[in-house]
Amino acid sequence: MFDPKESFTHGGTVGKKLHKWALPLAAAAALTVLATPAQAADGYDRCQDGYYCLFSGLDGTGDIVQIKSDTPDLAALGIADRAKSDWNRTGSWIHLFSEANYEGCSAVTTPRGKGNFYIDFRDFFDSVRFDGANGPSCFATLKGADKGTVITDSHG
């Protein structure tokens, strides 16, 4: 026969046993939630705020290089003539040069600009300067392009 004094709500034996396990079970569940690894960032989201990032693949895929200051030779970082996309997560104008040591022609990525490089600018840049002087425009001096070629943006 059912005895209400032995029920969950009246502190019966079954209720005391469940109550005894409630706190440890709740704690274990909370630890499980905390121990679950966060989803790793991918694509452009790998670029940290305050950095200018170059990616070896389109749409922020492939290898990533994060830069915080002028970089005269991207070969030292393994990304010279390899970048296909970028994200400028700084307030600076980024000047991209076709040759090391800020030589050759240049293109600009605006503050907070992000995207795939125009097809003729992919696998093209060898040095990066934050703000400062720009070089001759790559608009008409692309490697292998006719002098009359006009390109309006480094992202296409």
C-alpha positions as CSV (number, residue, x, y, z in Angstrom):
1,M,0.0,0.0,0.0
2,F,1.2,3.5,-0.8
3,D,2.3,5.4,2.2
4,P,2.5,9.2,1.6
5,K,5.1,9.5,4.4
6,E,7.5,7.4,2.3
7,S,7.0,9.5,-0.9
8,F,9.4,12.0,-2.5
9,T,7.7,15.0,-1.2
10,H,7.5,14.0,2.3
11,G,11.2,13.0,2.7
12,G,10.7,9.2,2.5
13,T,13.6,6.8,1.9
14,V,13.4,7.0,-1.8
15,G,13.3,10.8,-1.7
16,K,16.3,10.9,0.7
17,K,18.3,8.6,-1.7
18,L,17.6,10.7,-4.7
19,H,18.3,13.9,-2.8
20,K,21.7,12.4,-1.7
21,W,22.6,11.9,-5.4
22,A,21.1,15.1,-6.8
23,L,24.0,17.5,-6.0
24,P,26.8,15.2,-7.2
25,L,24.9,14.4,-10.4
26,A,24.3,18.1,-11.0
27,A,28.0,18.9,-10.4
28,A,29.0,16.1,-12.8
29,A,26.6,17.4,-15.5
30,A,28.0,21.0,-15.1
31,L,31.6,19.7,-15.4
32,T,30.7,17.8,-18.6
33,V,29.3,21.0,-20.1
34,L,32.4,23.0,-19.1
35,A,34.8,20.3,-20.3
36,T,33.2,20.2,-23.8
37,P,35.7,21.8,-26.1
38,A,34.6,25.0,-27.9
39,Q,34.3,24.8,-31.7
40,A,37.6,25.8,-33.3
41,A,37.5,28.9,-35.5
42,D,37.8,28.3,-39.2
43,G,38.1,30.4,-42.3
44,Y,38.4,34.2,-41.7
45,D,37.4,33.8,-38.1
46,R,40.9,32.5,-37.3
47,C,42.2,36.1,-37.7
48,Q,42.5,37.8,-34.3
49,D,41.3,41.3,-33.8
50,G,44.2,43.8,-34.0
51,Y,46.0,41.8,-36.7
52,Y,46.3,41.9,-40.5
53,C,45.9,38.3,-41.7
54,L,47.0,36.7,-45.0
55,F,45.6,33.3,-46.1
56,S,47.0,30.9,-48.6
57,G,43.5,29.8,-49.7
58,L,40.4,31.6,-50.9
59,D,37.8,32.8,-48.3
60,G,40.2,32.7,-45.4
61,T,41.2,29.0,-45.9
62,G,44.6,27.4,-46.0
63,D,47.6,28.6,-44.0
64,I,47.2,31.8,-42.0
65,V,49.8,34.4,-41.2
66,Q,48.9,37.1,-38.6
67,I,50.9,40.4,-38.8
68,K,51.0,43.3,-36.4
69,S,53.7,45.5,-38.0
70,D,55.6,46.2,-41.2
71,T,56.9,43.1,-42.8
72,P,59.6,43.7,-45.4
73,D,59.8,40.0,-46.6
74,L,56.8,37.7,-46.4
75,A,59.1,34.8,-47.4
76,A,60.3,34.8,-43.8
77,L,56.8,33.9,-42.8
78,G,56.3,31.4,-45.6
79,I,53.5,33.4,-47.3
80,A,55.4,35.3,-50.1
81,D,53.7,34.9,-53.4
82,R,51.1,32.5,-51.8
83,A,48.3,34.7,-50.4
84,K,44.9,34.5,-52.0
85,S,42.7,36.3,-49.4
86,D,43.1,38.6,-46.4
87,W,41.4,40.3,-43.5
88,N,42.6,43.6,-42.1
89,R,41.4,43.6,-38.5
90,T,43.2,46.8,-37.7
91,G,42.4,50.5,-38.2
92,S,45.5,50.9,-40.5
93,W,45.7,51.1,-44.3
94,I,47.6,48.0,-45.4
95,H,50.0,48.5,-48.4
96,L,50.8,45.2,-50.2
97,F,53.9,45.3,-52.3
98,S,54.7,42.9,-55.2
99,E,58.4,42.6,-54.2
100,A,60.3,42.3,-50.9
101,N,61.4,45.4,-49.0
102,Y,58.5,47.5,-50.2
103,E,59.6,47.4,-53.8
104,G,57.6,46.9,-57.0
105,C,54.0,48.0,-57.3
106,S,51.5,48.1,-54.5
107,A,47.8,47.7,-53.7
108,V,45.9,48.7,-50.6
109,T,43.5,46.9,-48.2
110,T,41.4,49.3,-46.3
111,P,41.0,49.3,-42.5
112,R,38.7,46.3,-41.6
113,G,38.7,45.2,-45.3
114,K,38.3,41.5,-46.0
115,G,38.0,39.2,-49.0
116,N,39.6,37.3,-51.8
117,F,42.3,39.1,-53.8
118,Y,41.4,40.0,-57.3
119,I,42.6,37.1,-59.5
120,D,45.7,38.9,-60.7
121,F,46.7,39.7,-57.1
122,R,46.6,36.1,-55.9
123,D,50.0,34.6,-55.1
124,F,51.5,38.0,-55.9
125,F,52.6,40.0,-52.8
126,D,56.0,39.9,-51.0
127,S,55.9,42.6,-48.4
128,V,53.4,44.5,-46.2
129,R,53.5,48.0,-44.8
130,F,51.0,49.4,-42.2
131,D,50.0,53.0,-43.1
132,G,52.9,55.1,-44.5
133,A,53.8,55.6,-48.1
134,N,52.3,53.7,-50.9
135,G,54.3,52.5,-53.9
136,P,53.5,52.7,-57.6
137,S,50.0,51.4,-58.2
138,C,49.7,47.8,-59.4
139,F,46.7,48.8,-61.4
140,A,48.8,49.2,-64.6
141,T,51.9,47.3,-63.6
142,L,50.8,43.8,-62.8
143,K,53.3,41.0,-63.4
144,G,52.7,39.9,-67.0
145,A,49.8,42.3,-67.6
146,D,49.4,44.9,-70.4
147,K,50.2,48.4,-69.3
148,G,46.6,49.4,-70.1
149,T,45.1,47.0,-67.6
150,V,43.0,48.8,-65.0
151,I,42.0,47.1,-61.7
152,T,40.0,49.1,-59.2
153,D,40.4,47.0,-56.0
154,S,42.7,44.4,-54.5
155,H,39.6,42.4,-53.7
156,G,37.6,41.1,-56.6
